[in-house]
Amino acid sequence: MKTIVIIENETVELEILVKLFQQMQKEINIVTAYEGQAAISIMSRQQVDLVVCDLAIPGNANLESFANLTRSFPSVPCIALSDKRGSQQKEKAIERGASHCLEKPVNKDDLLHRARELLNIGTSGRVRGIPIHSFLQMLANEEKTCTLQVTHKKDRGMLYIKQGQLVGAETRSFIGEEAAHLILSWEESVLEIKYYNCQHRPPINKPLISIVMEAFRLKSEREKLEKRELPKKEHQLPLVHLSTQEHPVSLRTGTEIKMEFPHIESIQKSTMIGSFEKQYLIVTTPPTFSMTEKMLSSEKRIIVKYIENGRIWMFKSRLLKSLNNPSPCSFSSTRLPSITMN
């Protein structure tokens, strides 16, 4: 449904205009405003397709209120109504963004004809799947004047094109070149062609190719920065607690183990050389271990760690006995000194 805002402070003339547009099209939403600032407030809250403004509204000396409205909404066409004869006010209204300026009393057929034309070109197309910079090049080749509304996810931006040249841009947070760089970096966007009254400020004065190249450079820098800032994923399995009664410790002969002793900062390395009755482990004495006697008399437990099937296993144990001299064993021919743990 199309929405028309009528700015008129004379009650009788306002009623005539409302009835006229209601006859033109049944499915149409007509909103009225007493002066320009009220119209701007309305247009900030909802989509508007056409404005019809009486230039005699309050606070419109030298068309300042009218110019403020057209600068604020350059993609909304506006028909100005003038009660002064002659071309001077008409020319000023056109310079300030009016699509047409009609003298009062207005010819009803002429007003409706121009309104239909502007409503039809207000949104003349919607495009998906085409890169924004490619579409801008097409508009440049056609020397087209329009507003390109770009919708990307929950964000929206406007690119203003005059005779094929990019002359302005804005988003919710940026304006000018910064806005253009951001919009051109958006992918999978929806493009809509809208009206443009050539009143947008501030202007962009750089060639399109320069804007596009800078947009791509900034996008590449952002992507590199985002990759560096992404948290590194640690590929590790969750910690699981198992009972040694239900799941006996399974250590193969020759497995390297690491032992953490209380009050010793360094980790002691050893090798599994045997077991007895599935309760006791026999391992080589660590080469740098010099606290055997102290640990034999201590009730403190040591932490044993080893790797099995790609996972780190860990359990607590107590040092029971240490052999400083080689001892014959039926399961091994090794002559390395050993310690026994449970």
C-alpha positions in Angstrom: 0.0 0.0 0.0 1.3 3.4 -1.0 1.6 6.2 1.6 1.2 9.9 0.8 1.9 12.7 3.2 0.0 15.9 2.6 1.4 19.1 4.2 -1.3 21.7 4.4 -2.4 24.2 7.1 -5.7 25.3 5.4 -8.5 23.0 6.5 -10.6 23.4 3.4 -7.8 22.9 1.0 -6.6 19.9 3.0 -10.0 18.2 2.8 -10.1 18.7 -1.0 -6.6 17.1 -1.4 -7.5 14.2 0.8 -10.7 13.4 -1.2 -8.9 13.8 -4.5 -6.2 11.2 -3.7 -8.7 8.9 -2.1 -10.6 8.8 -5.5 -7.3 8.2 -7.4 -6.6 4.9 -5.7 -8.6 2.9 -3.2 -5.7 1.1 -1.5 -3.8 4.2 -0.4 -2.7 5.5 3.0 -3.0 9.3 3.4 -1.3 11.1 6.3 -1.6 14.8 7.0 0.8 17.3 8.6 0.3 20.9 9.6 3.9 22.0 8.9 7.3 20.6 7.7 8.8 19.5 10.9 5.7 17.4 11.7 6.0 15.8 8.3 9.7 14.9 9.0 8.7 13.3 12.3 6.1 11.2 10.5 8.5 10.2 7.7 11.1 9.1 10.2 8.7 6.5 11.7 7.2 5.0 8.5 7.7 4.4 4.8 6.4 7.3 2.7 6.1 7.1 -1.1 5.1 10.7 -2.0 4.9 14.1 -0.4 2.5 16.9 -1.5 3.5 20.1 0.2 1.9 23.6 0.2 4.7 26.1 0.1 2.6 28.5 2.2 3.0 26.4 5.4 4.1 28.1 8.6 7.9 28.6 9.1 8.6 28.2 5.4 10.2 31.6 4.8 12.6 31.4 1.8 11.5 27.7 1.5 13.8 26.7 4.5 11.3 24.2 5.9 10.7 22.7 2.5 14.5 22.4 1.8 15.0 20.7 5.2 12.4 18.1 4.3 13.8 17.3 0.9 17.4 17.1 2.2 16.3 14.8 5.0 14.5 12.4 2.6 16.1 12.6 -0.8 14.6 9.3 -2.0 11.0 10.5 -1.5 9.5 12.5 -4.4 7.7 15.7 -3.5 5.1 17.8 -5.4 5.2 21.5 -4.3 2.0 23.7 -4.5 2.6 27.4 -4.9 0.1 30.2 -4.6 2.4 32.8 -6.2 2.3 33.4 -9.9 5.4 33.6 -11.9 8.4 31.4 -12.3 10.7 32.6 -9.4 9.2 30.5 -6.6 8.8 27.5 -8.9 12.4 27.6 -9.8 13.5 27.9 -6.2 11.3 24.9 -5.3 12.8 22.8 -8.0 16.3 23.8 -6.9 15.5 22.7 -3.4 14.3 19.3 -4.4 10.7 19.5 -5.6 9.9 16.9 -8.3 7.2 19.3 -9.7 5.9 22.7 -8.6 2.2 23.4 -9.5 0.5 26.8 -9.1 -2.8 27.0 -7.2 -5.6 26.7 -7.9 -4.2 23.3 -9.0 -5.5 21.5 -12.0 -6.7 18.2 -10.4 -6.1 16.0 -13.5 -2.5 17.4 -13.8 -1.8 16.8 -10.1 -3.1 13.2 -10.2 -1.2 12.5 -13.4 2.1 13.7 -11.9 1.4 11.8 -8.6 0.8 8.5 -10.4 4.1 8.9 -12.3 6.1 9.6 -9.2 4.4 6.7 -7.3 5.3 4.4 -10.1 9.0 5.3 -10.2 9.3 5.6 -6.4 10.2 2.0 -6.3 10.9 0.8 -9.8 12.7 -2.4 -9.2 14.2 -4.9 -6.7 17.4 -6.9 -7.5 19.1 -9.9 -5.8 22.2 -11.8 -6.5 24.2 -9.0 -8.2 27.3 -7.5 -6.6 26.6 -3.9 -5.6 29.7 -2.5 -7.5 28.6 -4.3 -10.7 25.1 -2.8 -10.4 26.6 0.6 -9.9 28.6 0.2 -13.1 25.4 -0.6 -15.0 23.8 2.6 -13.6 26.9 4.5 -14.6 26.6 3.2 -18.2 23.0 4.3 -18.4 23.8 7.7 -16.7 20.9 7.1 -14.4 19.8 9.3 -11.5 18.3 7.4 -8.6 18.6 6.2 -5.0 19.9 2.6 -4.6 18.5 1.3 -1.3 20.7 -1.7 -0.1 19.3 -4.1 2.5 21.8 -6.4 4.2 20.5 -8.6 7.0 19.2 -6.1 9.6 21.1 -3.2 8.2 20.2 -0.8 5.4 22.1 1.8 3.4 21.4 4.3 0.7 23.6 5.1 -2.3 22.7 8.2 -4.2 23.5 8.3 -8.0 23.3 11.4 -10.2 23.7 10.9 -13.9 25.5 7.6 -13.3 27.9 9.0 -10.7 27.9 8.0 -7.0 27.5 11.3 -5.2 26.3 10.3 -1.7 25.9 7.5 0.7 24.5 6.8 4.2 23.8 4.0 6.7 22.4 4.1 10.2 25.9 4.9 11.6 27.9 6.4 8.7 27.6 9.0 6.0 29.6 9.9 2.9 32.6 7.8 1.8 32.7 5.7 5.0 29.1 4.7 4.4 29.9 3.8 0.7 32.8 1.7 1.7 30.7 -0.3 4.2 27.8 -0.8 1.8 30.0 -2.0 -1.0 31.4 -4.6 1.3 28.0 -6.2 1.9 27.3 -9.5 0.3 23.9 -11.2 -0.5 22.1 -7.9 -0.4 18.7 -6.8 -1.8 18.9 -3.7 -4.1 15.9 -1.4 -4.7 15.8 1.5 -7.1 14.1 4.5 -5.7 13.7 8.2 -6.6 16.4 10.8 -6.0 15.9 14.5 -5.8 19.7 15.4 -5.9 19.6 17.1 -2.5 21.8 14.8 -0.5 24.7 16.3 1.5 27.7 15.9 2.0 28.7 14.9 -1.6 31.1 12.2 -2.6 33.6 13.6 -5.2 35.7 10.6 -5.9 35.4 8.3 -9.0 33.4 5.1 -8.5 36.4 2.9 -9.2 38.4 4.6 -6.4 35.5 4.1 -3.9 35.2 0.4 -4.9 38.9 -0.3 -4.6 39.1 1.3 -1.2 36.0 -0.6 0.0 37.6 -3.9 -1.1 40.9 -3.0 0.7 39.1 -2.1 3.9 37.1 -5.3 3.7 40.2 -7.4 3.3 41.8 -5.7 6.3 38.7 -6.3 8.5 38.6 -10.0 7.5 42.3 -10.4 8.4 41.7 -8.7 11.8 38.7 -10.8 12.5 40.6 -14.0 11.8 43.4 -12.9 14.2 40.8 -12.1 16.9 38.9 -15.3 16.7 39.4 -17.5 19.8 41.5 -20.5 19.0 39.6 -23.8 19.3 41.2 -26.3 21.6 40.7 -29.7 20.3 40.5 -31.7 23.5 38.2 -34.4 24.9 36.3 -33.7 28.1 37.7 -34.8 31.5 36.1 -38.1 32.6 36.5 -39.7 36.1 36.6 -43.5 36.2 36.8 -45.9 39.1 40.0 -48.0 39.2 37.9 -50.9 40.6 35.6 -51.0 37.7 38.2 -49.9 35.2 41.7 -51.2 36.2 44.6 -49.2 35.1 45.9 -50.5 31.8 49.5 -49.8 31.2 51.7 -51.5 28.6 55.3 -52.4 29.3 57.5 -49.7 27.9 55.0 -46.9 28.3 56.6 -43.6 29.4 55.0 -42.1 32.5 55.4 -38.8 34.3 55.2 -38.5 38.1 54.5 -35.4 40.1 55.9 -35.6 43.6 54.9 -33.2 46.4 57.4 -30.4 47.1 59.2 -31.1 43.9 58.7 -28.6 41.1 60.2 -30.7 38.3 58.2 -33.6 36.7 60.0 -37.0 37.0 60.0 -39.2 34.0 59.9 -43.0 34.2 59.1 -46.2 32.2 56.5 -48.9 32.9 58.3 -52.3 33.2 55.7 -54.5 34.9 52.7 -55.0 37.2 51.6 -57.5 39.9 48.1 -58.8 40.7 46.6 -55.8 38.8 47.2 -53.7 42.0 50.9 -52.8 41.8 53.0 -51.2 39.1 56.7 -51.5 38.7 58.4 -48.6 37.0 62.0 -47.5 36.6 63.4 -45.1 39.1 63.6 -41.5 37.6 67.3 -40.6 36.8 67.1 -37.4 38.8 65.1 -38.8 41.7 66.9 -38.3 45.0 64.0 -38.3 47.6 63.2 -42.0 47.6 63.6 -42.6 51.4 61.6 -39.5 52.3 58.7 -40.5 50.0 58.7 -44.1 51.4 58.0 -42.7 54.8 55.4 -40.2 53.6 51.7 -40.8 53.3 51.4 -38.2 50.6 50.4 -39.5 47.2 52.1 -38.8 43.9 50.3 -38.1 40.6 51.0 -40.5 37.7 50.3 -39.4 34.1 50.6 -41.3 30.8 49.2 -41.3 27.2 47.1 -44.1 26.0 45.2 -44.2 22.7 45.7 -40.5 22.1 44.3 -39.5 25.6 46.0 -38.4 28.7 45.3 -40.6 31.7 46.0 -39.7 35.3 45.7 -41.4 38.7 47.1 -41.0 42.2 49.3 -43.6 43.8 51.7 -44.1 46.7 55.4 -45.1 46.6 55.8 -48.5 48.4 59.3 -49.7 47.8 62.5 -48.7 46.0 65.2 -51.1 44.8 68.7 -49.6 44.3 70.3 -52.8 43.1 69.3 -54.9 40.1 66.8 -57.7 40.9 65.9 -60.7 38.7 62.3 -60.7 37.4 60.5 -63.5 35.6 58.6 -61.1 33.3 61.5 -58.9 32.2 65.2 -59.2 31.5 65.8 -55.5 32.2 68.5 -54.6 34.8 67.3 -51.1 35.5 66.6 -49.9 39.1 62.9 -49.7 39.8 60.2 -48.5 42.2 56.9 -50.1 43.0 53.6 -48.3 43.3 50.0 -49.2 43.9 
